[in-house]
Amino acid sequence: MLVLTLIFAGNPLSAATTPAADRSVRAIVSGIVSYTRWPDLNGPPRLCIFSSSRFTQILSDGIAEPLPYQPVVVKNDREALTARCNALYFGSESPSQQMAIVGKIQPRSILTIAEQNPECVAGSAFCLIFHSTTVKFSVNLDVLTRSGVRVNPDVLMLARTKEHE
């Protein structure tokens, strides 16, 4: 549990320190993917990262440090559909766009993480929340339940909700 806490706690950020935000986002996304299980998946999952993301580079660069997923940068939903993604990382796509894209992929199991969905009431299962000093994440249990993936309950306990802030 301590390891999970260290991975997901949300590293301190400064508004002008992009490398710290990069590290936090990479750690959170890698942690979520690492503690997720897909039915009938052999090998690392394919994480499709929409090019609209502010963190495309850090999420797709596995040279300095290995990634727990195979990154695939996609420009649109058509590319995401043909890439056979196991997980989607949305950038500027709205919650309604997120739901439409996931609707085209399901009933296949798919993990979804959103960068620009702070309310997290629709769209993705996991949503990153950017504060002036931290990066946290929240979870939409309804979306996660329908996703077809299983996430370690310890990860869910680390999700931040408005009641915890």
C-alpha positions as CSV (number, residue, x, y, z in Angstrom):
1,M,0.0,0.0,0.0
2,L,2.9,2.3,0.8
3,V,4.2,1.9,-2.8
4,L,0.8,2.8,-4.2
5,T,0.6,5.8,-2.1
6,L,4.0,7.0,-3.2
7,I,3.1,6.5,-6.9
8,F,-0.3,8.1,-6.8
9,A,-0.1,10.7,-4.0
10,G,0.5,13.5,-6.5
11,N,3.9,15.1,-6.6
12,P,4.2,18.8,-5.6
13,L,4.2,21.1,-8.6
14,S,5.0,24.7,-9.2
15,A,3.0,26.6,-11.8
16,A,6.2,27.2,-13.7
17,T,7.7,23.7,-13.3
18,T,6.5,21.7,-16.3
19,P,9.0,18.8,-15.6
20,A,7.4,18.2,-12.2
21,A,3.9,18.1,-13.8
22,D,5.3,15.7,-16.5
23,R,6.7,13.4,-13.9
24,S,3.5,13.4,-11.9
25,V,1.3,12.7,-14.9
26,R,3.6,9.9,-16.0
27,A,3.7,8.3,-12.6
28,I,-0.1,8.5,-12.1
29,V,-0.9,7.1,-15.6
30,S,1.7,4.4,-15.3
31,G,0.4,3.5,-11.9
32,I,-3.2,3.2,-13.0
33,V,-2.3,1.1,-16.0
34,S,0.0,-1.1,-13.9
35,Y,-2.8,-1.9,-11.5
36,T,-5.4,-2.6,-14.1
37,R,-6.2,-6.0,-15.5
38,W,-7.9,-6.7,-18.9
39,P,-9.6,-10.0,-19.6
40,D,-7.5,-12.1,-22.1
41,L,-4.7,-9.7,-22.5
42,N,-1.2,-11.1,-22.9
43,G,1.6,-8.7,-22.7
44,P,1.6,-4.9,-22.1
45,P,-1.6,-3.0,-22.9
46,R,-1.7,-0.5,-25.7
47,L,-2.3,3.0,-24.4
48,C,-3.5,5.3,-27.2
49,I,-2.6,8.9,-26.3
50,F,-4.5,11.5,-28.2
51,S,-2.2,14.1,-29.7
52,S,-4.3,16.9,-28.2
53,S,-2.7,16.0,-24.8
54,R,-0.3,18.4,-23.1
55,F,1.6,15.3,-22.0
56,T,1.9,13.3,-25.2
57,Q,5.7,13.4,-25.2
58,I,6.3,12.3,-21.6
59,L,3.6,9.6,-21.8
60,S,5.0,8.1,-25.0
61,D,8.7,8.3,-24.3
62,G,9.9,5.0,-23.0
63,I,13.6,5.5,-23.7
64,A,14.8,6.9,-20.3
65,E,12.5,4.7,-18.2
66,P,10.5,1.7,-19.4
67,L,6.7,2.1,-19.5
68,P,4.1,-0.5,-18.3
69,Y,2.2,0.0,-21.5
70,Q,2.8,0.2,-25.3
71,P,2.3,3.9,-26.2
72,V,0.5,4.8,-29.5
73,V,-0.1,8.4,-30.3
74,V,-3.3,8.9,-32.2
75,K,-4.8,12.1,-33.8
76,N,-8.5,11.1,-33.9
77,D,-11.0,8.4,-33.0
78,R,-10.5,6.6,-36.4
79,E,-6.8,6.1,-35.6
80,A,-7.7,5.0,-32.0
81,L,-10.2,2.4,-33.4
82,T,-7.7,0.9,-35.8
83,A,-4.9,0.9,-33.2
84,R,-6.8,-1.7,-31.1
85,C,-6.2,0.3,-27.9
86,N,-6.6,-1.3,-24.5
87,A,-6.6,2.1,-22.9
88,L,-7.3,5.7,-24.0
89,Y,-5.6,8.9,-22.7
90,F,-7.7,11.9,-23.8
91,G,-6.3,15.4,-24.1
92,S,-8.7,18.2,-25.0
93,E,-11.6,15.9,-26.0
94,S,-14.8,16.8,-24.2
95,P,-16.7,14.3,-22.0
96,S,-19.3,13.9,-24.7
97,Q,-16.5,13.2,-27.3
98,Q,-14.9,10.7,-24.9
99,M,-18.2,8.8,-24.5
100,A,-18.8,8.7,-28.2
101,I,-15.3,7.3,-28.9
102,V,-15.7,4.7,-26.1
103,G,-19.1,3.8,-27.5
104,K,-17.5,2.9,-30.8
105,I,-14.9,0.6,-29.1
106,Q,-17.1,-1.2,-26.6
107,P,-18.0,-3.9,-25.9
108,R,-14.2,-4.4,-25.9
109,S,-12.7,-3.7,-22.5
110,I,-11.2,-0.3,-22.4
111,L,-9.5,1.8,-19.6
112,T,-10.1,5.6,-20.1
113,I,-8.1,8.5,-18.5
114,A,-8.9,12.1,-19.2
115,E,-6.6,15.2,-18.9
116,Q,-9.4,17.8,-19.4
117,N,-12.3,16.4,-17.4
118,P,-12.0,17.7,-13.8
119,E,-15.6,17.1,-12.8
120,C,-15.3,13.4,-13.9
121,V,-19.1,12.9,-13.9
122,A,-19.1,11.6,-17.5
123,G,-16.7,10.4,-20.2
124,S,-13.7,8.7,-18.6
125,A,-13.1,6.3,-15.7
126,F,-10.1,8.3,-14.4
127,C,-9.7,12.0,-14.6
128,L,-6.6,14.0,-13.8
129,I,-7.1,17.1,-11.6
130,F,-4.5,19.8,-11.9
131,H,-4.2,22.2,-8.9
132,S,-1.6,24.9,-8.5
133,T,0.7,22.6,-6.5
134,T,-0.4,19.0,-7.3
135,V,-1.7,16.6,-9.8
136,K,-4.4,14.3,-8.4
137,F,-6.9,12.0,-10.0
138,S,-10.5,11.1,-9.4
139,V,-12.5,8.1,-10.5
140,N,-15.9,7.7,-12.0
141,L,-17.0,4.3,-10.7
142,D,-20.0,4.1,-13.0
143,V,-17.8,4.4,-16.1
144,L,-15.2,2.1,-14.6
145,T,-17.8,-0.6,-13.9
146,R,-18.9,-0.5,-17.5
147,S,-15.3,-0.5,-18.9
148,G,-14.7,-4.3,-18.6
149,V,-11.4,-3.8,-16.8
150,R,-10.5,-4.5,-13.2
151,V,-8.6,-2.0,-11.2
152,N,-6.9,-2.9,-7.9
153,P,-9.1,-1.5,-5.1
154,D,-6.1,0.2,-3.5
155,V,-5.9,2.5,-6.5
156,L,-9.5,3.4,-6.1
157,M,-8.9,4.4,-2.5
158,L,-6.2,6.9,-3.6
159,A,-8.6,8.7,-5.9
160,R,-9.4,12.2,-4.8
161,T,-12.9,13.4,-4.5
162,K,-14.3,16.8,-3.5
163,E,-15.0,15.5,0.0
164,H,-11.3,14.7,0.5
165,E,-9.9,18.0,-0.7
